[in-house]
Amino acid sequence: MAGMELLSPAGGMEQLKAAVRFGADAVYGGLTRFGLRASAENFDWQSLEKALALVHKAGKRFYLTLNILPYDDELGQLEQDARRAAEMGVDAAIVSDLGAFAMLHKRVPELTLHVSTQANVMNAEAAGVFAALGAKRIVLSRELSLERIQELRALIPDSVELEAFAHGAMCMAHSGRCMFSDFLAGRGGNRGACAQPCRWEYTVLEAKRPDEPIPVMEDERGTYLFSAYDLNMLSHLPEMQKTGICSIKIEGRMKTAYYVAGVTHAYRKALDLLNESEDKYRAALPGLQEDLLKISHRRSNTGFYFGAPQPASGAEGFYQNMEFSGRIVDRTDGAVLVEVKNRFHVGDPMEILSPGGISAFTVTRIVREDNKEEVDFVSVAGQRVWLDVDAPAEAGDYLRGPNRNHRMEG
């Protein structure tokens, strides 16, 4: 494998297409059961077959998430699903439960197995147990520093690959093993139904004054004691590579296709430049980080890779420096047909996000597709309009413009 693999999330078919088109080496996605993202679109058997055909035609890989913590009465179905997935050609299954892992290694030996981050592999002994059970790859616990990862790499067989998260939402619990949602919302986080109560705003009650809630003041937006910052390791890919990590993972199976496209694009560019030279990579970093700020995100840090995260919590909401305006669905000479997502106007400065790069232009004319009427602005999601565009653009590219609805970074 030349350089580190770029692994992107595929919560559904549209996200998968975006990941493949914008440069992922592999994608990970789940079935409608056993995949820890019950609210995502996910894949049924028919759509999984189509997904595998698309991914493999592009020379990419598909890893199936089977990382739920199963009960005894679910193991039989889990085995059946794993066997069927192996027969269909998934490149690996991501599994967290030790018993399920051992069962699949024994009963479905043709299925390549990756250890989920939910298994919390923190040391070489744990890695060795999974290696003995046939693990091809270990998705490391998110609480490991780069120094500890390098030490672990030296203590395990070279045949066992190491994967680590590089970007996306982080959980306040240990590598996602959280009961917060179970107790507060009756929805099991380790059963794929997390309600994300760590993102809620909290106050303190003093026992003798139950009718006087006290806000724990953090800033003018509220108090988010348990809400972790996002992870962003774009500026530290050489350090990740030097530890022996073979695959970097973008979190986000609940994210939109636009999010997947934008983050994948930035990391693809960064990895390609790093493979050429570290100097080229370093020179491009400011622009690539700026591109990430144009996509919806929480404030970010480097997680546990350089010690305890600073700040550890308090991520109070989402930011984006530009707004997702629409998706290009067709193009002719000098014009593109856009399926609208958010409002934009004649005169707005816009960008086209394409696998080949990012192009800027100004909206000079908007023509509705349905009645050919020329308008000054468009604001109805799903409506299709023609825009005059001389910049490079193709169907499947994304359009973004001025931020009108969300806070700017900083």
C-alpha positions as CSV (number, residue, x, y, z in Angstrom):
1,M,0.0,0.0,0.0
2,A,1.6,3.3,-1.1
3,G,1.4,5.7,1.7
4,M,-1.5,5.6,4.2
5,E,-5.0,4.5,3.1
6,L,-7.7,7.1,3.2
7,L,-10.8,5.6,4.6
8,S,-14.1,7.6,4.3
9,P,-17.6,7.0,5.8
10,A,-20.5,5.8,3.7
11,G,-23.7,6.2,5.6
12,G,-25.6,5.4,2.4
13,M,-25.2,5.2,-1.4
14,E,-24.9,9.0,-2.0
15,Q,-22.1,9.3,0.6
16,L,-20.4,6.3,-0.9
17,K,-20.4,7.8,-4.4
18,A,-19.0,11.0,-3.0
19,A,-16.3,9.3,-1.1
20,V,-15.2,7.3,-4.1
21,R,-15.4,10.2,-6.5
22,F,-13.4,12.6,-4.2
23,G,-10.5,10.3,-3.6
24,A,-11.1,7.7,-0.8
25,D,-9.1,4.5,-1.1
26,A,-11.7,2.7,0.9
27,V,-15.1,3.2,2.5
28,Y,-16.9,1.8,5.5
29,G,-20.6,1.3,5.8
30,G,-23.2,-0.8,7.6
31,L,-26.2,-3.0,6.9
32,T,-29.6,-2.1,8.3
33,R,-28.6,-4.0,11.5
34,F,-25.5,-4.7,13.5
35,G,-23.7,-1.6,12.4
36,L,-23.9,1.0,15.2
37,R,-25.6,3.7,13.1
38,A,-29.2,2.7,13.1
39,S,-30.3,6.2,12.0
40,A,-28.1,6.3,8.9
41,E,-29.5,5.3,5.6
42,N,-27.2,2.2,5.6
43,F,-27.4,-0.6,3.0
44,D,-29.8,-3.5,2.4
45,W,-28.6,-6.5,0.5
46,Q,-29.6,-5.1,-2.9
47,S,-27.9,-1.7,-2.3
48,L,-24.9,-3.4,-0.8
49,E,-24.4,-5.4,-4.0
50,K,-24.6,-2.2,-6.0
51,A,-22.2,-0.5,-3.6
52,L,-19.6,-3.3,-3.9
53,A,-19.8,-3.2,-7.7
54,L,-19.3,0.6,-7.7
55,V,-16.4,0.5,-5.2
56,H,-14.6,-2.5,-6.8
57,K,-15.0,-1.1,-10.3
58,A,-13.1,2.0,-9.1
59,G,-10.4,-0.1,-7.6
60,K,-11.4,0.7,-4.0
61,R,-12.3,-1.3,-0.9
62,F,-15.5,-1.7,1.2
63,Y,-15.4,-2.5,4.9
64,L,-18.6,-3.6,6.5
65,T,-19.4,-2.5,10.0
66,L,-20.6,-5.4,12.2
67,N,-19.5,-3.6,15.4
68,I,-22.7,-3.8,17.5
69,L,-22.4,-5.4,20.9
70,P,-24.7,-8.4,20.3
71,Y,-26.8,-10.5,22.6
72,D,-26.8,-14.3,22.5
73,D,-30.0,-14.4,20.5
74,E,-28.5,-12.2,17.8
75,L,-25.3,-14.1,17.2
76,G,-26.9,-16.6,14.7
77,Q,-28.2,-13.8,12.5
78,L,-24.9,-11.9,12.8
79,E,-23.1,-15.1,11.5
80,Q,-25.5,-15.4,8.6
81,D,-25.1,-11.8,7.6
82,A,-21.4,-12.0,7.8
83,R,-21.3,-15.1,5.7
84,R,-23.6,-13.6,3.1
85,A,-21.5,-10.4,3.0
86,A,-18.3,-12.4,2.6
87,E,-19.9,-14.2,-0.4
88,M,-20.8,-10.9,-1.9
89,G,-17.2,-9.7,-1.7
90,V,-16.9,-7.2,1.1
91,D,-13.2,-6.6,1.7
92,A,-13.4,-6.9,5.5
93,A,-15.8,-6.7,8.4
94,I,-15.2,-4.3,11.4
95,V,-16.1,-6.2,14.6
96,S,-15.9,-5.0,18.2
97,D,-17.2,-7.8,20.4
98,L,-14.6,-10.4,21.4
99,G,-17.0,-13.4,21.3
100,A,-18.4,-12.3,17.9
101,F,-14.9,-11.9,16.6
102,A,-13.9,-15.4,17.7
103,M,-17.1,-16.9,16.3
104,L,-16.7,-15.2,12.9
105,H,-13.0,-16.2,12.6
106,K,-14.0,-19.8,13.3
107,R,-17.2,-20.1,11.3
108,V,-16.7,-17.6,8.5
109,P,-12.9,-18.0,7.9
110,E,-13.2,-16.5,4.4
111,L,-14.1,-13.1,5.9
112,T,-11.3,-10.7,6.6
113,L,-11.7,-9.2,10.1
114,H,-10.8,-5.7,11.4
115,V,-11.0,-4.9,15.1
116,S,-13.3,-2.0,15.8
117,T,-12.2,1.0,17.9
118,Q,-15.1,0.0,20.2
119,A,-12.9,-2.9,21.3
120,N,-10.6,-0.4,23.0
121,V,-7.3,-1.9,22.0
122,M,-4.8,0.0,24.1
123,N,-1.8,-2.3,24.3
124,A,0.2,-5.0,22.5
125,E,-1.3,-7.8,24.7
126,A,-4.8,-7.0,23.6
127,A,-3.6,-6.6,20.0
128,G,-2.0,-10.0,20.3
129,V,-5.2,-11.7,21.4
130,F,-7.0,-10.3,18.4
131,A,-4.1,-11.2,16.1
132,A,-4.3,-14.8,17.3
133,L,-8.0,-14.8,16.4
134,G,-7.2,-13.8,12.8
135,A,-7.3,-10.0,12.9
136,K,-5.9,-8.4,9.8
137,R,-6.2,-4.9,11.1
138,I,-6.8,-3.2,14.4
139,V,-8.7,0.2,14.6
140,L,-6.9,1.6,17.6
141,S,-8.5,3.1,20.7
142,R,-8.9,6.8,20.3
143,E,-7.3,7.5,23.6
144,L,-3.8,6.5,22.5
145,S,-1.0,9.0,21.9
146,L,1.2,8.8,18.8
147,E,4.1,7.8,21.0
148,R,2.2,4.8,22.4
149,I,1.0,3.8,19.0
150,Q,4.6,3.7,17.8
151,E,5.5,1.5,20.8
152,L,2.6,-0.8,20.2
153,R,3.5,-1.1,16.5
154,A,7.0,-2.4,17.4
155,L,5.5,-5.1,19.7
156,I,3.0,-6.8,17.3
157,P,3.4,-8.8,14.2
158,D,4.1,-6.9,11.0
159,S,1.1,-8.8,9.4
160,V,-1.3,-6.9,11.6
161,E,-2.2,-3.5,10.2
162,L,-3.0,-0.4,12.4
163,E,-5.8,2.1,11.6
164,A,-6.6,5.3,13.4
165,F,-9.1,8.1,13.3
166,A,-7.8,11.3,11.8
167,H,-10.9,13.6,11.5
168,G,-14.4,14.0,12.7
169,A,-16.6,13.9,15.8
170,M,-15.2,12.6,19.0
171,C,-17.1,10.9,21.9
172,M,-16.8,11.9,25.5
173,A,-16.7,8.2,26.5
174,H,-13.9,5.8,26.1
175,S,-13.7,5.1,22.3
176,G,-17.4,5.4,22.1
177,R,-18.3,3.0,24.9
178,C,-20.9,5.1,26.6
179,M,-24.1,4.5,28.6
180,F,-25.2,8.2,28.8
181,S,-27.8,7.7,26.0
182,D,-29.1,4.5,27.6
183,F,-29.9,6.2,30.9
184,L,-31.1,9.6,29.7
185,A,-32.9,8.7,26.5
186,G,-33.5,4.9,26.7
187,R,-31.4,4.6,23.5
188,G,-28.4,2.4,23.5
189,G,-25.2,4.0,22.1
190,N,-23.6,0.6,21.7
191,R,-26.7,-0.7,19.9
192,G,-26.6,1.9,17.2
193,A,-29.2,4.3,18.6
194,C,-27.2,7.0,20.5
195,A,-29.2,10.2,21.2
196,Q,-26.0,12.2,21.7
197,P,-26.9,13.6,25.1
198,C,-23.3,14.6,25.5
199,R,-24.1,17.4,23.0
200,W,-27.0,18.8,25.1
201,E,-26.8,21.9,27.3
202,Y,-26.7,21.3,31.1
203,T,-27.3,23.2,34.3
204,V,-26.6,22.4,38.0
205,L,-29.3,21.9,40.7
206,E,-28.5,22.3,44.3
207,A,-30.3,19.7,46.4
208,K,-32.1,22.2,48.7
209,R,-33.1,24.5,45.8
210,P,-34.6,22.1,43.2
211,D,-36.5,25.0,41.6
212,E,-33.5,27.1,41.0
213,P,-31.4,25.7,38.2
214,I,-28.0,27.2,38.0
215,P,-26.3,27.6,34.6
216,V,-22.6,26.7,34.7
217,M,-21.4,29.7,32.7
218,E,-19.0,28.9,29.9
219,D,-19.7,31.5,27.3
220,E,-22.5,33.5,25.8
221,R,-23.8,30.5,23.8
222,G,-24.4,28.2,26.8
223,T,-22.8,25.3,28.7
224,Y,-21.7,22.1,27.0
225,L,-19.8,20.2,29.7
226,F,-19.6,16.9,27.9
227,S,-19.5,17.9,24.3
228,A,-16.1,16.9,22.9
229,Y,-14.3,18.9,20.3
230,D,-13.9,17.5,16.8
231,L,-10.7,15.7,15.8
232,N,-8.6,17.3,13.1
233,M,-5.2,15.7,12.3
234,L,-4.7,17.2,8.8
235,S,-1.6,19.1,9.9
236,H,-0.1,16.0,11.5
237,L,-0.2,13.3,8.8
238,P,3.6,12.8,8.7
239,E,3.6,12.1,12.4
240,M,0.8,9.6,12.0
241,Q,2.6,7.9,9.2
242,K,5.8,7.6,11.1
243,T,4.1,5.6,13.9
244,G,3.3,2.8,11.4
245,I,-0.4,3.6,10.9
246,C,-1.5,2.3,7.5
247,S,-5.0,3.7,7.3
248,I,-6.5,7.0,8.5
249,K,-10.2,7.1,9.1
250,I,-12.7,10.0,8.6
251,E,-15.6,9.7,11.1
252,G,-19.1,10.5,9.8
253,R,-21.5,7.8,8.8
254,M,-24.3,10.2,9.8
255,K,-22.9,13.0,7.7
256,T,-24.1,14.3,4.3
257,A,-22.5,13.4,0.9
258,Y,-21.3,17.0,0.7
259,Y,-19.5,16.7,4.1
260,V,-17.9,13.4,3.0
261,A,-16.9,14.9,-0.4
262,G,-15.3,18.0,1.2
263,V,-13.3,16.3,4.0
264,T,-12.2,13.4,1.7
265,H,-11.1,16.0,-0.9
266,A,-8.9,17.9,1.6
267,Y,-7.3,14.7,3.0
268,R,-6.8,13.2,-0.4
269,K,-4.9,16.3,-1.5
270,A,-2.9,16.4,1.6
271,L,-1.9,12.7,1.3
272,D,-1.0,13.0,-2.3
273,L,1.2,16.0,-1.6
274,L,2.8,14.2,1.3
275,N,3.6,11.3,-0.9
276,E,5.4,13.7,-3.2
277,S,7.3,15.6,-0.5
278,E,6.7,16.9,3.0
279,D,7.6,20.4,1.9
280,K,4.8,20.5,-0.7
281,Y,2.4,19.1,1.9
282,R,3.4,21.8,4.5
283,A,3.1,24.6,1.9
284,A,-0.5,23.5,1.1
285,L,-1.7,23.1,4.6
286,P,-3.1,26.6,5.3
287,G,-5.3,26.4,2.2
288,L,-6.5,22.9,3.0
289,Q,-7.3,23.8,6.6
290,E,-9.3,26.8,5.3
291,D,-11.2,24.4,3.0
292,L,-12.2,22.3,6.0
293,L,-13.6,25.4,7.7
294,K,-16.0,25.8,4.9
295,I,-17.7,22.5,5.8
296,S,-20.0,22.2,8.9
297,H,-17.9,21.3,11.9
298,R,-17.4,21.8,15.6
299,R,-14.2,23.5,16.9
300,S,-11.4,21.0,16.7
301,N,-8.2,19.8,18.4
302,T,-5.8,16.8,18.0
303,G,-7.6,14.5,20.4
304,F,-5.2,12.3,22.5
305,Y,-2.5,12.0,19.9
306,F,-0.2,14.5,21.7
307,G,-1.5,14.0,25.3
308,A,-4.9,14.9,26.8
309,P,-7.0,17.0,24.4
310,Q,-6.9,20.7,25.0
311,P,-9.6,21.9,25.5
312,A,-11.2,18.6,26.5
313,S,-14.8,19.7,26.1
314,G,-17.2,22.5,25.5
315,A,-17.8,22.3,21.8
316,E,-21.1,24.2,21.7
317,G,-22.3,23.9,18.1
318,F,-21.5,24.0,14.4
319,Y,-19.6,26.4,12.3
320,Q,-19.0,26.8,8.6
321,N,-17.4,29.6,6.6
322,M,-19.4,28.9,3.5
323,E,-22.8,27.3,2.9
324,F,-23.6,24.2,0.9
325,S,-25.6,25.8,-1.9
326,G,-26.4,22.9,-4.2
327,R,-25.3,19.9,-6.3
328,I,-24.4,20.1,-10.0
329,V,-26.5,17.6,-11.9
330,D,-25.7,18.5,-15.5
331,R,-23.5,20.8,-17.5
332,T,-23.5,22.3,-21.0
333,D,-21.1,24.7,-22.7
334,G,-20.9,27.7,-20.3
335,A,-23.7,26.6,-17.9
336,V,-24.4,24.1,-15.1
337,L,-27.7,22.8,-13.8
338,V,-27.9,22.9,-10.0
339,E,-30.2,21.2,-7.6
340,V,-30.6,23.8,-4.9
341,K,-29.8,23.1,-1.2
342,N,-29.6,26.6,0.3
343,R,-30.4,30.1,-0.8
344,F,-28.1,32.1,-3.1
345,H,-28.4,35.3,-5.1
346,V,-27.2,36.9,-8.3
347,G,-23.9,38.6,-7.4
348,D,-22.9,36.0,-4.8
349,P,-19.3,34.8,-4.9
350,M,-19.4,31.0,-5.2
351,E,-17.1,28.0,-5.2
352,I,-17.3,24.7,-7.1
353,L,-16.0,21.7,-5.1
354,S,-14.7,19.2,-7.7
355,P,-12.3,16.2,-7.4
356,G,-9.9,18.1,-9.5
357,G,-9.9,21.2,-7.3
358,I,-11.9,24.2,-6.2
359,S,-12.9,26.9,-8.6
360,A,-14.4,30.3,-7.9
361,F,-17.0,32.3,-9.8
362,T,-19.6,34.9,-9.3
363,V,-23.3,34.2,-10.0
364,T,-24.3,36.5,-12.9
365,R,-27.6,34.8,-13.9
366,I,-30.1,32.4,-12.4
367,V,-32.7,30.7,-14.7
368,R,-35.3,28.3,-13.3
369,E,-35.3,24.9,-15.2
370,D,-39.1,24.4,-14.9
371,N,-40.4,27.7,-16.4
372,K,-37.2,29.2,-17.9
373,E,-37.8,32.3,-15.8
374,E,-34.8,34.4,-14.9
375,V,-34.7,35.3,-11.1
376,D,-32.6,37.3,-8.7
377,F,-32.3,34.6,-6.1
378,V,-33.3,31.0,-5.4
379,S,-34.3,29.6,-2.0
380,V,-36.4,26.4,-2.4
381,A,-34.4,23.2,-1.6
382,G,-34.7,20.7,-4.5
383,Q,-35.5,23.3,-7.1
384,R,-33.3,23.2,-10.2
385,V,-31.7,26.2,-11.8
386,W,-29.2,27.0,-14.6
387,L,-26.2,29.1,-13.8
388,D,-23.7,30.6,-16.3
389,V,-20.3,29.1,-15.3
390,D,-17.1,29.2,-17.2
391,A,-15.1,27.4,-14.4
392,P,-14.5,23.6,-14.7
393,A,-17.5,21.7,-13.4
394,E,-19.2,18.3,-13.8
395,A,-22.2,16.5,-12.6
396,G,-21.6,15.3,-9.0
397,D,-19.7,18.5,-8.1
398,Y,-20.9,20.7,-5.2
399,L,-21.7,24.4,-5.1
400,R,-21.1,26.5,-2.0
401,G,-21.6,30.2,-1.4
402,P,-21.9,32.9,1.3
403,N,-22.9,31.7,4.8
404,R,-26.3,33.1,5.7
405,N,-27.6,30.7,8.2
406,H,-24.7,29.5,10.4
407,R,-22.0,31.0,12.6
408,M,-18.6,31.7,11.0
409,E,-15.5,30.1,12.5
410,G,-14.1,32.3,15.3
